[in-house]
Structures are given as C-alpha cells and as structure tokens.
Amino acid sequence: MQSPCVANCGLNDQDYCMGCGRHIDEIVSWSQVDDSRKQAIIDALPARKKAFSGQQNTQTQGPAKWHEAKVRLGLE
C-alpha cells in the first residue's frame, strides 16, 4: 500500500505531520505495519486534516525526531 506522504513534512505540537496528517510514530513504522493498519491510518487522515486546519508547523521532522520515534517504537 502506498504511503500517503505528500513531501510537505512539518510537525505540529502533537507530532502530527501537517502535510500528510500522520503521527511521527505512524510515519516511522509505516513499512513495518500490515495493510489493515495502514488502511486504518489512511481512513483517519481526512478527519485529522480537518482538525488541524489553521495550525502551523512548529517543528521539523528531522533526524532527531525520527530517531526518537524509532526508539519509542522499539525499532532501534
């Protein structure tokens, strides 16, 4: 299943990407989860994006954030 990434990464205060609507943990674990979980994430995106309307990117999705999520998820 294709990633919903839109290559416009920037995280809000809750670590959700303002481009695709996924949480950093969902982004990092995308290649590890099965298609049913991916579909559940994709299904949640329209409501998330609506809820984020008007919010700003407050942080970048850089290497430190990526590493932090991988450690939290036990992927590193």
Buried (B, 14 or more C-beta within 10 A) or exposed (E): EEEBEEEEBBBBEEBBBBBBBBBBBBBBBBEEBEEEBBEEBBEBBEEBBEEBEEEEBEEEBEEEBBEBBBEEBEEE
